[in-house]
Each structure stands twice: as C-alpha cells, then as structure tokens.
Amino acid sequence: MSPIIHLALAGLVLLSVAACSTAPAVDLTPPPQRPYDAKTQLEYGNRPPPPPAPRY
C-alpha cells in the first residue's frame, strides 16, 4: 500500500479512538429535598429530618 493510504487509515483509526475515549459527564447536582410531610412531622416532631444518606 502507498504511504498516503496508510496515513489515511491511521488517521481514521485515531479519530475513531478519540471519539470513543471521552467519558460521560458526571451529574454533580444534589438530590432534591425530601418533602416535610405529615409522616415526617410525626416521626421527628418540630425537628428537621436528618440529612439524606451520601450517594456513592
């Protein structure tokens, strides 16, 4: 094969690998607040409910 074909194929492989190598974005938004409903009022009274468990 001629060097131009080798270079073109190497470029295509490089572009395909580069397109697949990006990691998906990580969602850093905090979880929504838990509602302060009647059940929470019965369980905790006037105290605020404990913070939600950490997400791993």
C-alpha positions in Angstrom: 0.0 0.0 0.0 1.1 3.5 -0.6 2.1 5.7 2.4 -0.9 8.0 1.7 -3.3 5.2 2.2 -1.5 4.1 5.4 -1.7 7.7 6.7 -5.4 8.0 5.9 -6.2 4.7 7.6 -4.1 5.7 10.7 -6.0 9.0 10.8 -9.4 7.2 10.7 -8.4 4.9 13.4 -7.1 7.8 15.5 -10.3 9.7 15.1 -12.5 6.7 16.0 -10.5 6.0 19.1 -10.6 9.7 20.1 -14.3 9.8 19.6 -14.9 6.8 21.9 -12.4 7.8 24.6 -14.4 10.7 26.1 -16.0 9.8 29.5 -19.7 10.7 30.1 -20.3 13.7 32.2 -20.8 13.2 36.0 -24.0 14.5 37.4 -23.0 16.8 40.3 -26.4 18.2 41.1 -27.6 17.5 44.6 -30.6 15.2 45.1 -33.9 17.1 45.6 -35.0 18.0 49.1 -37.2 15.4 50.8 -40.7 16.7 51.5 -41.6 17.7 55.0 -44.9 15.8 55.0 -47.2 14.6 57.8 -45.3 11.3 58.3 -42.0 13.2 58.8 -43.8 15.5 61.2 -45.0 12.5 63.2 -41.5 10.9 63.2 -39.4 13.9 64.0 -41.8 16.5 65.6 -40.6 20.0 65.1 -37.0 18.9 64.5 -35.8 18.9 60.9 -35.4 15.5 59.4 -31.8 14.1 59.2 -29.9 14.8 56.0 -30.1 12.2 53.3 -27.6 9.4 53.1 -24.5 10.1 50.9 -24.6 8.8 47.4 -21.8 6.6 46.2 
